Amino acid sequence: MQAKGGGVNAVSAGFFNAVRLSASALLAGAALVVPLAVPAQEYPSKPVRLMVPFAAGGPNDLVMRPIAQKLQEFLGQPFVVDYRAGANGVIGSDYVAKAAPDGYTLLAVSSSFPVNASISAKLPFDPVRDFSGVGALATSNIIFVVNPTVPARTVKEFVALARTRPGKLTYASSGTGGSLHLAAELLSLTSGIHMVHVPYKGAAPAITDLMGGHIDSMFVAAPVAIPQIKAGRVRVLAVASPRRALSLAETPTFAEAGFPKIEVDSRYGLLAPAATPREVIAKLNAAIQKALAMSELRERYESLGLEAGGSTPQEYSAYLRDEIAKWRGVVTAAKLPLQ
């Protein structure tokens, strides 16, 4: 009975060993088959958030909404414009810098992004290391305007006037440390003049005081000033962008006016968290380029005073690095206090 029982045990053990081997083989086979049967999901497989680090209704918002509609149309998932305002864009930028690098959280940026990196003593993120460029979208012209009572019709005449009145002429900005403030500092540095800065809480109250004669001059985004130019309430002297503005075809650039170092515009684009897969960024960029080639979108941007214009991810990253270096130089040379 013992031998027989041992035989039964041996047979049972052999049977269960065979079952375990068969199960192991099946699992091994499944491990090989599953990746083939369930391919990786293609991007995007869920809604994408376009983070605007400012309040709704501002320039960044106006740029993002038309492109979001086209990205949704081309890529088949909602591209939702979201808002996280505060600290001149720093709070929203920090949120995206720390988001998962999977392409589902993107940052809308403009000239404030490189300016923040230049004027801020310490940011909670690294503007170069913590982001990857996705691509440029559009550009808003920055122009230099004066009150009509200022006896200058060209930039050279204005500079000559300022030299005869050191510390007397004033210029407004939409806030200390902003791109409009630094543009005027750049003009002062390159032309050797001294003006008095009068900061405001936004471009709208600033240009209101300019029209009222309380301020002599200011740099301002073209869409804000064009209605006032047409009404004769302010006089435009030059366009700070590399090319003439479509809506101000007769107005020379600063380079054409003899000041080639004055080059300022507000270029809008998208960034992703660093380490976002290259293929995801490439897919986003291709969809952006397709959208910007459409006359419908270009005309929409033009109606907002914007000029549509894309770039490769590498070109946009290089542009932002150059802008950061340029404005750091202005801040240092002008001895502006860091915020």
C-alpha positions, 0 to 999 in steps of 0.5 A, spaced: 500 500 500 505 504 501 508 503 494 502 503 491 500 510 495 507 512 493 506 511 486 499 515 486 503 521 489 508 520 484 503 520 478 499 526 482 506 530 482 508 529 475 501 531 473 501 538 477 508 539 475 505 538 468 500 543 469 504 548 472 509 548 466 503 548 461 501 554 465 508 558 465 508 556 458 501 560 457 503 566 461 510 566 457 506 566 450 501 571 453 506 576 455 509 575 448 502 576 444 499 581 449 503 587 446 501 585 439 494 585 440 493 591 444 498 596 441 500 603 445 494 608 444 496 614 440 497 621 442 492 624 443 487 619 447 484 624 451 483 632 452 489 636 452 489 642 456 492 649 454 494 653 460 493 660 459 497 663 465 493 670 465 485 672 466 480 670 460 479 675 455 486 677 454 491 677 448 494 670 450 486 667 450 485 671 444 490 667 440 489 660 443 482 659 442 482 659 434 488 654 434 485 650 440 479 649 435 483 647 429 487 642 433 481 639 436 479 638 429 485 635 426 487 631 432 480 628 434 480 630 442 478 636 445 483 642 446 481 645 452 483 653 454 484 653 461 486 659 466 491 659 472 492 667 472 497 670 477 504 673 478 504 676 471 504 669 468 509 665 473 503 661 477 500 658 471 507 657 468 510 653 474 504 649 474 505 646 467 513 646 468 511 641 474 506 637 470 506 630 467 511 630 460 506 627 456 503 632 452 496 633 455 498 640 459 501 645 454 503 652 456 501 658 452 506 664 452 508 671 450 513 676 451 512 676 458 515 669 459 522 671 457 521 678 460 519 674 467 526 670 466 530 677 466 526 681 471 525 676 476 530 674 482 528 667 483 523 663 479 520 657 481 522 654 475 527 654 470 525 657 463 529 653 459 531 647 462 523 645 465 520 646 458 520 644 451 518 648 445 512 646 441 512 652 436 510 659 435 503 661 433 502 669 432 506 675 433 503 682 435 506 688 433 509 693 438 509 700 436 511 707 439 506 712 440 506 719 442 501 724 444 500 729 438 502 735 442 509 732 442 513 736 437 516 730 433 514 726 427 520 721 427 524 717 432 530 721 430 526 728 432 523 725 438 530 722 440 533 729 439 527 733 443 529 728 449 536 730 449 534 737 449 530 735 455 533 730 459 529 727 465 523 731 462 519 727 457 515 721 460 513 714 458 508 710 460 508 702 461 503 697 462 507 695 469 514 695 471 518 690 469 513 688 463 515 688 455 513 695 454 517 698 460 523 694 457 522 696 450 522 704 452 529 702 457 532 699 450 530 705 447 533 710 452 540 705 452 541 705 445 539 712 444 543 715 450 536 719 452 533 719 459 526 719 460 521 718 466 517 712 467 510 712 469 507 705 470 500 703 470 496 697 471 495 695 464 495 698 457 488 701 457 489 706 463 496 708 460 494 710 453 488 713 456 493 718 460 497 718 453 491 721 449 489 726 455 496 729 455 498 727 461 504 722 458 508 724 452 509 717 449 509 709 450 510 703 447 504 699 446 501 693 442 498 695 435 491 692 436 490 697 443 493 703 439 490 703 432 483 705 433 486 711 437 491 712 431 486 713 426 482 717 430 488 722 431 488 721 438 495 719 438 501 719 433 505 713 431 512 714 430 515 707 429 514 699 429 518 695 434 517 689 430 522 686 425 517 688 419 512 693 418 505 692 421 500 690 416 495 695 419 500 700 419 503 699 412 506 707 412 509 706 418 517 705 418 520 700 423 525 702 428 531 699 423 528 703 417 528 709 422 535 708 424 535 704 430 536 697 428 537 695 435 530 696 437 526 690 436 521 688 440 514 684 439 510 679 442 510 672 439 505 667 442 507 660 442 506 653 446 511 650 450 510 643 453 514 640 460 521 638 459 521 630 457 515 630 453 516 625 447 519 628 441 514 624 437 508 628 441 511 635 440 512 633 432 505 631 432 503 637 435 507 642 431 505 639 424 497 640 426 499 647 428 503 648 421 497 645 418 492 650 422 496 656 420 496 655 413 489 656 413 486 662 410 480 662 415 485 662 421 490 667 418 484 672 417 481 671 424 488 673 427 489 679 422 482 681 425 485 681 432 491 685 430 496 679 429 500 676 424 500 668 424 507 665 423 509 658 425 516 655 427 519 648 428 520 646 436 527 648 435 526 655 432 521 657 438 526 654 443 532 658 440 527 664 440 526 664 447 533 663 449 535 669 445 529 673 448 531 671 455 539 673 454 537 680 450 532 682 456 537 680 461 542 685 458 537 690 458 535 689 465 543 689 467 545 695 463 539 699 465 540 697 473 533 695 474 531 692 480 530 685 480 523 683 483 
